[in-house]
Amino acid sequence: MARHLCGSHLVDALYFICGERGFYYSPSIVEQCCHKPCSIHHLEDYCN
């Protein structure tokens, strides 16, 4: 299910999905997940 995730909601989702692996921040994630909906699989692309 694709959702719009912005600000702290986006960061919380990345912590939840990536866990101990951590994640890296890219400005494109805001474009892809806040301005448009994105899926869990898309968020996993930002995990380390």
N, CA, C and O atoms as a CHARMM CRD file, in Angstrom:
* protein
*
  192
    1    1 MET  N      0.84700  -1.18300   0.00000 PROA 1      0.00000
    2    1 MET  CA     0.00000   0.00000   0.00000 PROA 1      0.00000
    3    1 MET  C      0.89400   1.24800   0.00000 PROA 1      0.00000
    4    1 MET  O      1.76500   1.39300   0.85800 PROA 1      0.00000
    5    2 ALA  N      0.68000   2.10800  -0.92700 PROA 2      0.00000
    6    2 ALA  CA     1.47100   3.33500  -1.04600 PROA 2      0.00000
    7    2 ALA  C      0.85400   4.42600  -0.17100 PROA 2      0.00000
    8    2 ALA  O     -0.36600   4.57900  -0.10500 PROA 2      0.00000
    9    3 ARG  N      1.73100   5.18200   0.49800 PROA 3      0.00000
   10    3 ARG  CA     1.27300   6.25600   1.37700 PROA 3      0.00000
   11    3 ARG  C      2.14300   7.47900   1.20200 PROA 3      0.00000
   12    3 ARG  O      3.29500   7.39400   0.77700 PROA 3      0.00000
   13    4 HSD  N      1.56400   8.62300   1.54000 PROA 4      0.00000
   14    4 HSD  CA     2.34000   9.86300   1.62000 PROA 4      0.00000
   15    4 HSD  C      2.98300   9.89800   3.00000 PROA 4      0.00000
   16    4 HSD  O      2.28500   9.78600   4.00700 PROA 4      0.00000
   17    5 LEU  N      4.29500  10.05000   3.05900 PROA 5      0.00000
   18    5 LEU  CA     5.01300  10.13300   4.33000 PROA 5      0.00000
   19    5 LEU  C      5.88700  11.37500   4.30700 PROA 5      0.00000
   20    5 LEU  O      6.74600  11.53000   3.44000 PROA 5      0.00000
   21    6 CYS  N      5.65900  12.25700   5.26800 PROA 6      0.00000
   22    6 CYS  CA     6.40700  13.51300   5.32100 PROA 6      0.00000
   23    6 CYS  C      6.97500  13.72200   6.72000 PROA 6      0.00000
   24    6 CYS  O      6.42900  13.22200   7.70400 PROA 6      0.00000
   25    7 GLY  N      8.06800  14.45900   6.79600 PROA 7      0.00000
   26    7 GLY  CA     8.65100  14.86200   8.07300 PROA 7      0.00000
   27    7 GLY  C      8.92900  13.69900   9.00300 PROA 7      0.00000
   28    7 GLY  O      9.54700  12.70900   8.61200 PROA 7      0.00000
   29    8 SER  N      8.46400  13.82900  10.24900 PROA 8      0.00000
   30    8 SER  CA     8.75300  12.80600  11.26100 PROA 8      0.00000
   31    8 SER  C      8.10600  11.47300  10.91800 PROA 8      0.00000
   32    8 SER  O      8.61500  10.42500  11.31400 PROA 8      0.00000
   33    9 HSD  N      6.99100  11.49100  10.18800 PROA 9      0.00000
   34    9 HSD  CA     6.35400  10.23100   9.78400 PROA 9      0.00000
   35    9 HSD  C      7.25700   9.45800   8.82800 PROA 9      0.00000
   36    9 HSD  O      7.34000   8.23200   8.89600 PROA 9      0.00000
   37   10 LEU  N      7.92400  10.17100   7.95000 PROA 10     0.00000
   38   10 LEU  CA     8.85000   9.54700   7.00600 PROA 10     0.00000
   39   10 LEU  C     10.05200   8.97000   7.74700 PROA 10     0.00000
   40   10 LEU  O     10.45900   7.83800   7.48400 PROA 10     0.00000
   41   11 VAL  N     10.61700   9.73600   8.66400 PROA 11     0.00000
   42   11 VAL  CA    11.77400   9.26500   9.43600 PROA 11     0.00000
   43   11 VAL  C     11.38500   8.05300  10.28600 PROA 11     0.00000
   44   11 VAL  O     12.13500   7.07900  10.34700 PROA 11     0.00000
   45   12 ASP  N     10.23200   8.10300  10.93600 PROA 12     0.00000
   46   12 ASP  CA     9.77500   6.97300  11.75600 PROA 12     0.00000
   47   12 ASP  C      9.59900   5.71700  10.90700 PROA 12     0.00000
   48   12 ASP  O      9.96200   4.62100  11.33500 PROA 12     0.00000
   49   13 ALA  N      9.04600   5.87200   9.71100 PROA 13     0.00000
   50   13 ALA  CA     8.86200   4.72300   8.81900 PROA 13     0.00000
   51   13 ALA  C     10.20600   4.13500   8.41200 PROA 13     0.00000
   52   13 ALA  O     10.35500   2.91400   8.35800 PROA 13     0.00000
   53   14 LEU  N     11.18300   4.98600   8.12400 PROA 14     0.00000
   54   14 LEU  CA    12.51800   4.50000   7.75100 PROA 14     0.00000
   55   14 LEU  C     13.17700   3.76200   8.91500 PROA 14     0.00000
   56   14 LEU  O     13.78800   2.71500   8.70500 PROA 14     0.00000
   57   15 TYR  N     13.06500   4.28800  10.13700 PROA 15     0.00000
   58   15 TYR  CA    13.60900   3.59300  11.31500 PROA 15     0.00000
   59   15 TYR  C     12.95000   2.22500  11.47300 PROA 15     0.00000
   60   15 TYR  O     13.62500   1.23700  11.76100 PROA 15     0.00000
   61   16 PHE  N     11.64200   2.17000  11.28500 PROA 16     0.00000
   62   16 PHE  CA    10.89900   0.92100  11.44900 PROA 16     0.00000
   63   16 PHE  C     11.30100  -0.10100  10.39100 PROA 16     0.00000
   64   16 PHE  O     11.53600  -1.26600  10.70900 PROA 16     0.00000
   65   17 ILE  N     11.38100   0.33200   9.14100 PROA 17     0.00000
   66   17 ILE  CA    11.67300  -0.58000   8.03100 PROA 17     0.00000
   67   17 ILE  C     13.14300  -0.98800   8.00600 PROA 17     0.00000
   68   17 ILE  O     13.45500  -2.16000   7.79100 PROA 17     0.00000
   69   18 CYS  N     14.03800  -0.04300   8.22100 PROA 18     0.00000
   70   18 CYS  CA    15.47500  -0.32900   8.10100 PROA 18     0.00000
   71   18 CYS  C     16.07500  -0.90100   9.38200 PROA 18     0.00000
   72   18 CYS  O     17.06500  -1.63000   9.32500 PROA 18     0.00000
   73   19 GLY  N     15.49600  -0.58400  10.52400 PROA 19     0.00000
   74   19 GLY  CA    15.98600  -1.11800  11.79100 PROA 19     0.00000
   75   19 GLY  C     17.45200  -0.81000  12.01700 PROA 19     0.00000
   76   19 GLY  O     17.90600   0.31300  11.80100 PROA 19     0.00000
   77   20 GLU  N     18.18900  -1.82200  12.45500 PROA 20     0.00000
   78   20 GLU  CA    19.60000  -1.64200  12.80100 PROA 20     0.00000
   79   20 GLU  C     20.48400  -1.34700  11.59600 PROA 20     0.00000
   80   20 GLU  O     21.59800  -0.84600  11.75000 PROA 20     0.00000
   81   21 ARG  N     19.99800  -1.65200  10.40400 PROA 21     0.00000
   82   21 ARG  CA    20.78100  -1.34500   9.19600 PROA 21     0.00000
   83   21 ARG  C     20.97000   0.15000   9.04200 PROA 21     0.00000
   84   21 ARG  O     21.97400   0.60400   8.49300 PROA 21     0.00000
   85   22 GLY  N     20.00200   0.91700   9.52900 PROA 22     0.00000
   86   22 GLY  CA    20.04800   2.36300   9.35400 PROA 22     0.00000
   87   22 GLY  C     19.64600   2.74100   7.93700 PROA 22     0.00000
   88   22 GLY  O     19.32200   1.87900   7.12000 PROA 22     0.00000
   89   23 PHE  N     19.67000   4.02000   7.65900 PROA 23     0.00000
   90   23 PHE  CA    19.28100   4.50500   6.33600 PROA 23     0.00000
   91   23 PHE  C     20.05600   5.76900   6.02600 PROA 23     0.00000
   92   23 PHE  O     20.61100   6.41200   6.91700 PROA 23     0.00000
   93   24 TYR  N     20.08700   6.11100   4.76000 PROA 24     0.00000
   94   24 TYR  CA    20.74200   7.35400   4.35700 PROA 24     0.00000
   95   24 TYR  C     19.68300   8.31600   3.85300 PROA 24     0.00000
   96   24 TYR  O     18.67600   7.90300   3.27800 PROA 24     0.00000
   97   25 TYR  N     19.91900   9.59400   4.07100 PROA 25     0.00000
   98   25 TYR  CA    18.96500  10.61800   3.65600 PROA 25     0.00000
   99   25 TYR  C     19.31900  11.11300   2.26700 PROA 25     0.00000
  100   25 TYR  O     20.47300  11.41900   1.97000 PROA 25     0.00000
  101   26 SER  N     18.32000  11.18400   1.43900 PROA 26     0.00000
  102   26 SER  CA    18.47800  11.75200   0.10500 PROA 26     0.00000
  103   26 SER  C     17.30900  12.70600  -0.12100 PROA 26     0.00000
  104   26 SER  O     16.16800  12.35000   0.17400 PROA 26     0.00000
  105   27 PRO  N     17.56200  13.90700  -0.63400 PROA 27     0.00000
  106   27 PRO  CA    16.45200  14.83200  -0.89200 PROA 27     0.00000
  107   27 PRO  C     15.37600  14.23400  -1.79700 PROA 27     0.00000
  108   27 PRO  O     14.21500  14.63700  -1.72700 PROA 27     0.00000
  109   28 SER  N     15.74900  13.28600  -2.63500 PROA 28     0.00000
  110   28 SER  CA    14.76700  12.69700  -3.55200 PROA 28     0.00000
  111   28 SER  C     13.69600  11.90100  -2.81500 PROA 28     0.00000
  112   28 SER  O     12.60300  11.71000  -3.34800 PROA 28     0.00000
  113   29 ILE  N     13.98700  11.43000  -1.59500 PROA 29     0.00000
  114   29 ILE  CA    12.98200  10.65500  -0.86900 PROA 29     0.00000
  115   29 ILE  C     11.78500  11.53200  -0.50500 PROA 29     0.00000
  116   29 ILE  O     10.65700  11.04300  -0.44000 PROA 29     0.00000
  117   30 VAL  N     12.02000  12.81800  -0.26800 PROA 30     0.00000
  118   30 VAL  CA    10.91000  13.73000   0.02900 PROA 30     0.00000
  119   30 VAL  C     10.03100  13.87500  -1.20500 PROA 30     0.00000
  120   30 VAL  O      8.80400  13.84000  -1.10800 PROA 30     0.00000
  121   31 GLU  N     10.65400  14.03700  -2.35500 PROA 31     0.00000
  122   31 GLU  CA     9.90100  14.14000  -3.61000 PROA 31     0.00000
  123   31 GLU  C      9.11200  12.86000  -3.86600 PROA 31     0.00000
  124   31 GLU  O      7.95800  12.90700  -4.29300 PROA 31     0.00000
  125   32 GLN  N      9.73900  11.72200  -3.60200 PROA 32     0.00000
  126   32 GLN  CA     9.12700  10.44200  -3.95000 PROA 32     0.00000
  127   32 GLN  C      8.14900   9.92300  -2.90800 PROA 32     0.00000
  128   32 GLN  O      7.26100   9.14300  -3.25200 PROA 32     0.00000
  129   33 CYS  N      8.27600  10.32500  -1.64600 PROA 33     0.00000
  130   33 CYS  CA     7.42100   9.75900  -0.59700 PROA 33     0.00000
  131   33 CYS  C      6.53000  10.77100   0.11500 PROA 33     0.00000
  132   33 CYS  O      5.56300  10.38300   0.77100 PROA 33     0.00000
  133   34 CYS  N      6.83700  12.05100  -0.00100 PROA 34     0.00000
  134   34 CYS  CA     5.99500  13.06900   0.62900 PROA 34     0.00000
  135   34 CYS  C      5.06400  13.69100  -0.41000 PROA 34     0.00000
  136   34 CYS  O      3.85100  13.75100  -0.20900 PROA 34     0.00000
  137   35 HSD  N      5.63100  14.14600  -1.50200 PROA 35     0.00000
  138   35 HSD  CA     4.82200  14.78500  -2.54100 PROA 35     0.00000
  139   35 HSD  C      3.98800  13.76800  -3.30900 PROA 35     0.00000
  140   35 HSD  O      2.90500  14.08600  -3.80100 PROA 35     0.00000
  141   36 LYS  N      4.50200  12.53900  -3.40800 PROA 36     0.00000
  142   36 LYS  CA     3.78200  11.44100  -4.05700 PROA 36     0.00000
  143   36 LYS  C      3.77100  10.26900  -3.08300 PROA 36     0.00000
  144   36 LYS  O      4.64500  10.19200  -2.21900 PROA 36     0.00000
  145   37 PRO  N      2.81600   9.36100  -3.19400 PROA 37     0.00000
  146   37 PRO  CA     2.83400   8.19700  -2.30100 PROA 37     0.00000
  147   37 PRO  C      3.93500   7.21300  -2.70000 PROA 37     0.00000
  148   37 PRO  O      4.24800   7.06900  -3.88200 PROA 37     0.00000
  149   38 CYS  N      4.52000   6.53900  -1.70600 PROA 38     0.00000
  150   38 CYS  CA     5.50500   5.50100  -2.00800 PROA 38     0.00000
  151   38 CYS  C      5.20800   4.26100  -1.17500 PROA 38     0.00000
  152   38 CYS  O      4.47500   4.32200  -0.18800 PROA 38     0.00000
  153   39 SER  N      5.78200   3.14300  -1.58100 PROA 39     0.00000
  154   39 SER  CA     5.52600   1.86400  -0.92500 PROA 39     0.00000
  155   39 SER  C      6.65800   1.50400   0.03100 PROA 39     0.00000
  156   39 SER  O      7.71100   2.14200   0.03200 PROA 39     0.00000
  157   40 ILE  N      6.43100   0.48600   0.83600 PROA 40     0.00000
  158   40 ILE  CA     7.45900  -0.02800   1.74500 PROA 40     0.00000
  159   40 ILE  C      8.67400  -0.46200   0.94800 PROA 40     0.00000
  160   40 ILE  O      9.80700  -0.21700   1.36100 PROA 40     0.00000
  161   41 HSD  N      8.45100  -1.10300  -0.18600 PROA 41     0.00000
  162   41 HSD  CA     9.57400  -1.57400  -1.00200 PROA 41     0.00000
  163   41 HSD  C     10.42700  -0.40200  -1.47900 PROA 41     0.00000
  164   41 HSD  O     11.64800  -0.51800  -1.57500 PROA 41     0.00000
  165   42 HSD  N      9.79500   0.70500  -1.77300 PROA 42     0.00000
  166   42 HSD  CA    10.54600   1.88500  -2.20500 PROA 42     0.00000
  167   42 HSD  C     11.37000   2.43700  -1.04100 PROA 42     0.00000
  168   42 HSD  O     12.51700   2.84400  -1.22900 PROA 42     0.00000
  169   43 LEU  N     10.79400   2.45200   0.15000 PROA 43     0.00000
  170   43 LEU  CA    11.52300   2.93600   1.32800 PROA 43     0.00000
  171   43 LEU  C     12.74100   2.06400   1.61500 PROA 43     0.00000
  172   43 LEU  O     13.77400   2.56900   2.05500 PROA 43     0.00000
  173   44 GLU  N     12.62900   0.76400   1.36900 PROA 44     0.00000
  174   44 GLU  CA    13.75200  -0.14900   1.61100 PROA 44     0.00000
  175   44 GLU  C     14.96900   0.21200   0.76800 PROA 44     0.00000
  176   44 GLU  O     16.09500  -0.12100   1.13900 PROA 44     0.00000
  177   45 ASP  N     14.76200   0.87700  -0.34200 PROA 45     0.00000
  178   45 ASP  CA    15.88600   1.29500  -1.19300 PROA 45     0.00000
  179   45 ASP  C     16.80000   2.29200  -0.47600 PROA 45     0.00000
  180   45 ASP  O     17.95100   2.47100  -0.87500 PROA 45     0.00000
  181   46 TYR  N     16.29800   2.94000   0.57600 PROA 46     0.00000
  182   46 TYR  CA    17.08400   3.93400   1.30300 PROA 46     0.00000
  183   46 TYR  C     17.77900   3.35300   2.53200 PROA 46     0.00000
  184   46 TYR  O     18.47900   4.07300   3.24500 PROA 46     0.00000
  185   47 CYS  N     17.59100   2.05800   2.78600 PROA 47     0.00000
  186   47 CYS  CA    18.28900   1.41200   3.90600 PROA 47     0.00000
  187   47 CYS  C     19.74900   1.19400   3.53600 PROA 47     0.00000
  188   47 CYS  O     20.07600   0.99600   2.36600 PROA 47     0.00000
  189   48 ASN  N     20.62700   1.23200   4.53600 PROA 48     0.00000
  190   48 ASN  CA    22.05100   0.96300   4.31000 PROA 48     0.00000
  191   48 ASN  C     22.26600  -0.51700   4.04800 PROA 48     0.00000
  192   48 ASN  O     23.39900  -0.94800   3.83400 PROA 48     0.00000
